[in-house]
Amino acid sequence: MRVVDIITKKRDGGTLAKEEIAFIVNGYVDGSIPEYQVSAWLMAVFFKGMAPEETVFLTEVMLNSGTRINFDGIPGPFIDKHSTGGVGDKISLVIAPLLASVGIRVPMMSGRALGHTGGTLDKLEAIPGYRTNLSLAEFRRGLAEEGFAMTGQSKDIVPADRLLYALRDVTATVESIPLITASILSKKIAEGADALVFDVKYGSGAFMKEKSQASALAHSLVNVGTALGKRISTLLTDMDEPLGNAVGNFLEVEEALDCLEGNGPADVMEVSFALAANACVLGGKASCVEEGLELCKRALESGLPRELFLANVERQGGDVKRLLEMRGNYRSQYVYDLKAEQSAYITRIDAYKVGLAGVYLGVGRNRVEDVVSPVAGVLLHKKRGDWTNVGETVMTAYAKDDNSLREALSLLKDAVSYGETKPSNSDWTNGLIASQRRLDRTGRSS
């Protein structure tokens, strides 16, 4: 078998066999196939795509490139949630203890901020002392006792994905639905989940800008995940405007606590409840989404999810007392209130521009090695559809230093649009693609 023949076959639109995909992926992992040939293969996949069975094969090969976690001895179900990324998306911090409170165990391996999108690990590490580099034994103990644990991806988990993603990032081949599908599912299945619920976002602040793109990815995740024996549910959610009122690492921890106390912003609560309700159906805790929704609302009212969140903070080295003392006070000294330029309705706050401003402020990073600031961020005082008087504060920006504040302000000003007519209400949760339903290769329910 020759690599050049596999590249040629895909370049010409052919369908690769599992052996051919395994040959090129495993060869890259073990160093026997050079980077330039794998780059050519990735570009061929980018332009020619993959048949559904090829994507299944690729996911399996990547999954088997490293360690797979099992939770023998711990009763399930094990269900994880994954978001395709956005601005102000702190849903993981809310949904993990919420699901744990209804008897679903959540093995959550998360990532860091890169570009304009936030990272769950960076948010958690804004809590003094909180550790996200758990050993497998620590991960298992957290799942057994609190019902969830939050950690970063081990180097032993799907090394093929780590290598391929780094190469995709520098060869302009990231935006490929088959490659995205294999990347996401290989990691999530390797972490031991029985079922998965996906929050596939679209809009200016999302990876997928168009709803049609997000829908195609959602169907791909359902098809491939189902073929690999997993129960899959996907939701499409709007990321044209930041999610919630807080964008920033510690700011989002605070807002997650608000949510766990029943006082969170309506959009965050809507998405959290929708995802959690579907997870309850996948895990057999509810017979339908409506029943799952009521179960989750009752759990939140009991206060148990908040207790579990704080127990997790303590287990993973965080200082609960300091966290609660810092709440509402832990802010950068470099602060600026952005005022309304006219008396009008807010017709839009562009998520991408707010997210990009956040990178300047210190919320995110352009390179993996960049250091983020726990106290940087943006608080939104107005959202789409709100009336504002001229001179009223629309948002407050917190920066890592004075220079970064100046660089971010023009983006934040450009992010806000005004109008004389109040925009119509927008549904943040835009439709269930699949909930315990298998989709056939054309995307029809079967």
C-alpha positions as CSV (number, residue, x, y, z in Angstrom):
1,M,0.0,0.0,0.0
2,R,1.4,3.4,-1.0
3,V,0.4,6.7,0.5
4,V,0.5,8.5,-2.9
5,D,-2.1,6.0,-4.2
6,I,-4.4,6.8,-1.3
7,I,-4.0,10.6,-1.8
8,T,-4.7,10.2,-5.5
9,K,-7.8,8.1,-4.9
10,K,-9.3,10.7,-2.6
11,R,-8.2,13.6,-4.8
12,D,-10.2,12.0,-7.6
13,G,-13.3,11.5,-5.4
14,G,-12.9,7.9,-4.6
15,T,-14.1,6.2,-1.4
16,L,-11.4,4.9,0.8
17,A,-11.4,1.5,2.6
18,K,-10.9,1.3,6.3
19,E,-7.5,-0.2,5.7
20,E,-6.4,2.7,3.6
21,I,-7.6,5.3,6.2
22,A,-5.9,3.3,9.0
23,F,-2.7,3.1,7.0
24,I,-2.4,6.8,6.6
25,V,-3.6,7.8,10.1
26,N,-1.5,5.2,12.0
27,G,1.5,5.9,9.8
28,Y,1.3,9.6,10.7
29,V,1.0,8.8,14.4
30,D,4.0,6.4,14.4
31,G,6.1,8.7,12.3
32,S,6.4,6.5,9.2
33,I,4.4,8.8,7.0
34,P,5.7,12.4,6.6
35,E,3.7,15.5,7.3
36,Y,3.6,16.7,3.7
37,Q,1.8,13.6,2.5
38,V,-0.8,13.7,5.3
39,S,-1.3,17.4,4.5
40,A,-2.0,16.5,0.9
41,W,-4.5,13.8,2.0
42,L,-6.2,16.3,4.4
43,M,-6.6,18.8,1.5
44,A,-8.1,16.1,-0.7
45,V,-10.6,15.2,2.0
46,F,-11.4,18.9,2.5
47,F,-12.3,19.3,-1.2
48,K,-13.8,15.9,-2.0
49,G,-15.4,15.1,1.4
50,M,-16.0,11.6,2.7
51,A,-18.9,9.2,2.4
52,P,-20.6,8.4,5.7
53,E,-18.9,5.0,6.0
54,E,-15.5,6.7,5.5
55,T,-16.2,9.1,8.3
56,V,-17.2,6.1,10.5
57,F,-13.9,4.4,9.6
58,L,-11.8,7.5,10.3
59,T,-13.5,8.0,13.7
60,E,-12.8,4.3,14.6
61,V,-9.2,4.5,13.6
62,M,-8.6,7.7,15.5
63,L,-10.5,6.3,18.5
64,N,-8.2,3.3,18.6
65,S,-5.0,5.3,18.3
66,G,-4.9,5.7,22.1
67,T,-6.3,4.8,25.5
68,R,-10.1,4.3,26.0
69,I,-11.4,5.0,29.5
70,N,-13.9,2.6,31.1
71,F,-15.8,3.1,34.3
72,D,-16.2,-0.5,35.4
73,G,-17.6,-0.7,38.9
74,I,-19.3,2.7,38.7
75,P,-23.0,2.6,37.8
76,G,-24.1,4.7,34.9
77,P,-25.5,6.1,32.7
78,F,-22.5,8.1,31.5
79,I,-23.5,11.0,29.3
80,D,-21.4,14.0,28.2
81,K,-22.3,17.3,26.5
82,H,-20.3,18.9,23.8
83,S,-20.6,22.4,22.3
84,T,-19.0,23.5,19.0
85,G,-17.9,26.7,20.8
86,G,-19.1,30.2,21.2
87,V,-18.9,33.5,23.1
88,G,-20.1,33.5,26.7
89,D,-20.9,29.8,26.6
90,K,-20.6,28.6,30.2
91,I,-23.2,25.8,29.7
92,S,-20.8,23.0,30.7
93,L,-20.5,24.5,34.2
94,V,-24.2,24.5,34.6
95,I,-25.2,21.2,32.9
96,A,-22.6,18.9,34.5
97,P,-23.8,19.3,38.2
98,L,-27.5,19.6,37.0
99,L,-27.3,16.2,35.3
100,A,-25.4,14.7,38.2
101,S,-28.2,15.8,40.5
102,V,-30.7,13.6,38.6
103,G,-28.4,10.5,38.6
104,I,-26.5,10.9,35.3
105,R,-22.7,10.8,35.5
106,V,-20.9,13.3,33.3
107,P,-17.3,12.4,32.3
108,M,-16.3,15.8,31.0
109,M,-13.0,16.3,29.2
110,S,-12.9,19.9,28.0
111,G,-10.6,22.3,26.1
112,R,-9.1,25.8,26.4
113,A,-9.9,29.0,24.7
114,L,-8.5,29.5,21.2
115,G,-9.3,32.4,19.0
116,H,-12.5,34.2,19.8
117,T,-14.2,31.3,21.5
118,G,-13.9,30.6,25.3
119,G,-12.6,27.5,27.0
120,T,-14.1,25.6,29.9
121,L,-10.7,24.8,31.5
122,D,-9.8,28.4,31.5
123,K,-13.0,29.3,33.3
124,L,-12.6,26.7,35.9
125,E,-8.9,27.6,36.5
126,A,-10.1,31.2,37.3
127,I,-11.3,29.6,40.6
128,P,-8.4,29.8,43.1
129,G,-6.6,26.5,43.3
130,Y,-8.9,24.6,40.9
131,R,-7.0,21.7,39.1
132,T,-8.0,20.4,35.7
133,N,-5.1,18.0,35.2
134,L,-6.7,15.0,37.0
135,S,-5.3,11.5,37.0
136,L,-7.6,8.8,35.9
137,A,-8.0,7.7,39.5
138,E,-9.1,11.2,40.5
139,F,-11.4,11.4,37.5
140,R,-13.1,8.2,38.5
141,R,-13.5,9.3,42.2
142,G,-15.1,12.5,41.1
143,L,-17.6,10.6,38.9
144,A,-18.3,8.1,41.7
145,E,-18.9,10.7,44.4
146,E,-20.2,13.9,42.9
147,G,-21.4,12.4,39.7
148,F,-19.2,14.5,37.4
149,A,-15.6,15.5,37.0
150,M,-13.9,18.2,34.8
151,T,-10.5,17.6,33.3
152,G,-8.4,18.3,30.3
153,Q,-7.6,15.7,27.6
154,S,-4.8,13.4,28.4
155,K,-2.0,12.9,25.8
156,D,-2.9,9.2,25.8
157,I,-6.5,9.9,24.7
158,V,-6.8,9.9,20.8
159,P,-3.2,11.1,20.0
160,A,-4.2,10.9,16.3
161,D,-6.6,13.8,16.8
162,R,-4.1,15.9,18.6
163,L,-1.6,15.5,15.7
164,L,-4.2,15.8,12.9
165,Y,-5.8,18.8,14.4
166,A,-2.5,20.7,14.7
167,L,-1.8,19.9,11.0
168,R,-5.3,20.9,10.0
169,D,-4.9,24.2,11.8
170,V,-1.8,25.2,9.7
171,T,-3.1,23.8,6.4
172,A,-6.5,25.5,6.2
173,T,-8.4,22.2,6.4
174,V,-10.2,22.7,9.7
175,E,-13.6,23.5,8.2
176,S,-14.4,19.9,7.0
177,I,-17.5,18.2,8.3
178,P,-16.1,14.7,8.1
179,L,-12.9,15.7,9.8
180,I,-14.8,17.7,12.5
181,T,-17.1,14.8,13.1
182,A,-14.3,12.3,13.6
183,S,-12.3,14.7,15.8
184,I,-15.3,15.3,18.2
185,L,-16.6,11.8,18.3
186,S,-13.3,10.0,18.7
187,K,-12.5,12.1,21.8
188,K,-16.0,11.9,23.3
189,I,-16.3,8.1,22.9
190,A,-12.8,7.6,24.2
191,E,-13.7,9.3,27.5
192,G,-16.2,6.6,28.2
193,A,-19.6,8.2,27.5
194,D,-22.6,5.9,26.7
195,A,-24.5,8.7,25.1
196,L,-23.8,12.3,23.9
197,V,-25.7,15.5,23.6
198,F,-24.3,18.1,21.2
199,D,-24.9,21.8,21.2
200,V,-24.2,22.7,17.5
201,K,-24.0,26.5,17.3
202,Y,-24.4,28.8,14.3
203,G,-24.1,32.6,13.8
204,S,-21.3,35.2,13.8
205,G,-19.7,33.9,17.0
206,A,-19.9,30.3,16.1
207,F,-17.5,28.0,14.1
208,M,-20.4,27.3,11.7
209,K,-21.7,30.7,10.5
210,E,-24.8,29.4,8.6
211,K,-27.6,27.3,10.1
212,S,-27.4,25.0,7.1
213,Q,-23.7,24.2,7.9
214,A,-24.6,23.5,11.6
215,S,-27.5,21.3,10.5
216,A,-25.1,19.3,8.2
217,L,-22.7,18.8,11.1
218,A,-25.4,17.8,13.5
219,H,-26.7,15.1,11.0
220,S,-23.1,13.9,10.6
221,L,-22.6,13.6,14.3
222,V,-25.9,11.6,14.7
223,N,-25.2,9.3,11.7
224,V,-21.6,8.5,12.7
225,G,-22.3,8.3,16.5
226,T,-25.2,6.0,16.0
227,A,-23.2,3.8,13.6
228,L,-20.6,3.4,16.4
229,G,-23.3,2.3,18.9
230,K,-23.8,5.5,20.8
231,R,-27.1,7.3,21.6
232,I,-26.9,10.8,20.2
233,S,-29.0,14.0,20.5
234,T,-28.2,17.3,18.8
235,L,-29.6,20.8,19.2
236,L,-28.9,23.8,16.9
237,T,-28.5,27.0,19.0
238,D,-28.0,30.6,18.1
239,M,-24.6,32.2,18.6
240,D,-25.1,35.4,16.7
241,E,-25.1,37.3,20.1
242,P,-23.1,36.3,23.2
243,L,-24.7,33.7,25.4
244,G,-25.7,35.3,28.7
245,N,-24.5,38.6,30.1
246,A,-21.0,37.6,31.0
247,V,-18.0,37.0,28.7
248,G,-14.8,36.1,30.5
249,N,-13.3,33.5,32.7
250,F,-14.2,34.4,36.3
251,L,-17.2,36.4,35.1
252,E,-18.6,33.2,33.6
253,V,-18.0,31.2,36.7
254,E,-20.1,33.8,38.6
255,E,-22.9,33.6,36.0
256,A,-22.8,29.8,36.2
257,L,-23.4,30.1,39.9
258,D,-26.3,32.4,39.2
259,C,-27.8,29.8,37.0
260,L,-27.3,27.0,39.6
261,E,-29.2,29.3,42.1
262,G,-32.0,29.8,39.6
263,N,-31.1,33.3,38.8
264,G,-29.3,32.9,35.5
265,P,-30.0,34.8,32.2
266,A,-33.0,33.5,30.3
267,D,-31.0,32.4,27.2
268,V,-28.4,30.5,29.2
269,M,-31.2,28.7,31.2
270,E,-33.1,27.9,28.0
271,V,-30.1,26.2,26.4
272,S,-29.0,24.5,29.6
273,F,-32.5,23.0,30.2
274,A,-32.9,21.9,26.6
275,L,-29.6,20.0,26.6
276,A,-30.1,18.6,30.0
277,A,-33.7,17.4,29.2
278,N,-32.4,15.6,26.1
279,A,-29.7,14.0,28.2
280,C,-32.3,12.7,30.6
281,V,-34.1,11.0,27.8
282,L,-30.9,9.5,26.4
283,G,-30.0,8.2,29.9
284,G,-33.4,6.7,30.6
285,K,-34.3,9.2,33.4
286,A,-37.2,10.6,31.4
287,S,-39.5,9.2,28.7
288,C,-39.7,12.4,26.7
289,V,-38.1,15.8,26.6
290,E,-40.9,17.5,28.4
291,E,-40.6,15.1,31.3
292,G,-36.8,15.6,31.3
293,L,-37.4,19.4,31.5
294,E,-39.6,19.1,34.5
295,L,-37.1,16.7,36.2
296,C,-34.3,19.2,35.7
297,K,-36.3,22.2,36.9
298,R,-37.3,20.4,40.1
299,A,-33.6,19.4,40.6
300,L,-32.5,23.0,40.2
301,E,-35.1,24.2,42.7
302,S,-33.8,21.6,45.3
303,G,-30.4,23.3,45.4
304,L,-28.5,20.1,44.9
305,P,-26.8,21.1,41.6
306,R,-25.2,24.1,43.3
307,E,-24.1,21.8,46.2
308,L,-22.5,19.4,43.8
309,F,-20.7,22.2,41.9
310,L,-19.1,23.5,45.1
311,A,-18.2,19.9,46.2
312,N,-16.5,19.5,42.8
313,V,-14.6,22.7,43.3
314,E,-13.3,21.5,46.7
315,R,-12.5,18.0,45.3
316,Q,-10.4,19.5,42.5
317,G,-8.4,21.7,44.8
318,G,-10.5,24.9,44.6
319,D,-11.0,27.2,47.5
320,V,-14.8,27.4,47.9
321,K,-14.7,30.1,50.6
322,R,-12.5,32.4,48.5
323,L,-14.7,31.7,45.4
324,L,-17.8,32.9,47.2
325,E,-16.0,35.9,48.7
326,M,-14.6,36.9,45.4
327,R,-18.0,36.7,43.7
328,G,-18.9,40.2,42.4
329,N,-15.6,41.6,43.5
330,Y,-12.9,39.9,41.4
331,R,-12.4,42.4,38.7
332,S,-9.6,44.0,36.7
333,Q,-8.6,47.6,37.6
334,Y,-8.5,48.4,33.9
335,V,-12.2,49.1,33.3
336,Y,-14.3,51.0,30.8
337,D,-18.1,51.6,30.5
338,L,-19.3,51.7,26.9
339,K,-22.2,54.1,26.6
340,A,-25.1,54.1,24.2
341,E,-24.6,56.4,21.3
342,Q,-28.3,57.2,20.9
343,S,-31.7,56.5,22.4
344,A,-32.9,53.4,20.5
345,Y,-33.4,49.7,20.6
346,I,-30.4,47.4,20.6
347,T,-30.9,45.4,17.4
348,R,-27.7,43.4,17.6
349,I,-24.6,42.8,19.7
350,D,-22.3,40.9,17.4
351,A,-20.9,37.8,19.1
352,Y,-17.8,37.5,16.9
353,K,-16.7,41.1,17.6
354,V,-17.3,40.7,21.3
355,G,-15.3,37.5,21.3
356,L,-12.5,39.0,19.3
357,A,-12.4,42.0,21.7
358,G,-12.2,39.5,24.5
359,V,-8.9,38.1,23.0
360,Y,-7.4,41.6,23.3
361,L,-8.8,42.1,26.8
362,G,-7.2,38.8,27.9
363,V,-10.1,36.4,27.9
364,G,-8.8,34.2,25.1
365,R,-5.7,33.4,23.2
366,N,-4.4,33.5,19.6
367,R,-1.8,30.8,20.2
368,V,-1.9,27.7,22.5
369,E,0.9,29.1,24.6
370,D,-0.7,32.5,25.3
371,V,-1.7,33.2,28.9
372,V,-5.3,34.2,29.7
373,S,-6.4,36.6,32.4
374,P,-9.0,35.4,35.0
375,V,-10.2,39.0,35.6
376,A,-10.6,40.1,32.0
377,G,-14.0,40.1,30.2
378,V,-17.2,41.9,29.3
379,L,-20.4,42.4,31.2
380,L,-23.4,43.1,29.0
381,H,-26.0,45.4,30.6
382,K,-28.2,45.4,27.5
383,K,-29.1,42.7,25.0
384,R,-30.8,42.5,21.7
385,G,-34.3,44.0,21.9
386,D,-33.6,46.2,24.9
387,W,-34.3,49.9,24.8
388,T,-31.4,52.1,25.8
389,N,-31.2,55.9,26.4
390,V,-28.2,57.9,25.1
391,G,-25.4,57.8,27.6
392,E,-26.7,54.7,29.3
393,T,-24.1,51.9,29.9
394,V,-24.5,49.1,27.3
395,M,-21.5,47.0,28.5
396,T,-18.5,47.1,30.8
397,A,-15.1,46.0,29.6
398,Y,-12.3,44.6,31.9
399,A,-8.8,44.3,30.5
400,K,-5.5,42.7,31.5
401,D,-3.8,46.1,31.0
402,D,-4.5,49.6,29.8
403,N,-3.1,49.0,26.3
404,S,-5.3,45.9,25.6
405,L,-8.3,47.9,26.8
406,R,-7.7,50.5,24.1
407,E,-7.3,47.9,21.4
408,A,-10.6,46.2,22.3
409,L,-12.8,49.3,22.5
410,S,-13.3,49.9,18.8
411,L,-14.4,46.3,18.3
412,L,-16.9,46.5,21.2
413,K,-18.3,49.8,19.8
414,D,-18.7,48.2,16.4
415,A,-20.4,45.2,17.9
416,V,-23.5,47.2,18.9
417,S,-26.2,48.0,16.4
418,Y,-29.1,50.4,17.1
419,G,-32.6,50.8,15.5
420,E,-35.9,52.6,16.0
421,T,-37.9,49.3,15.8
422,K,-37.7,46.6,18.4
423,P,-36.4,43.4,16.8
424,S,-38.6,40.3,17.0
425,N,-37.9,37.8,19.6
426,S,-35.4,35.1,18.6
427,D,-35.6,31.5,19.8
428,W,-32.2,30.6,21.3
429,T,-32.9,26.9,20.9
430,N,-33.7,26.4,17.3
431,G,-34.9,22.9,17.0
432,L,-34.1,19.3,17.9
433,I,-32.3,17.4,15.2
434,A,-32.4,14.0,16.9
435,S,-33.3,12.7,20.3
436,Q,-33.0,8.9,20.6
437,R,-33.8,8.7,16.9
438,R,-31.5,7.1,14.4
439,L,-31.1,9.1,11.2
440,D,-30.5,7.3,7.9
441,R,-27.8,8.4,5.5
442,T,-30.1,11.0,3.9
443,G,-31.0,12.5,7.3
444,R,-34.5,11.1,7.5
445,S,-35.8,9.7,10.8
446,S,-35.9,5.9,10.9
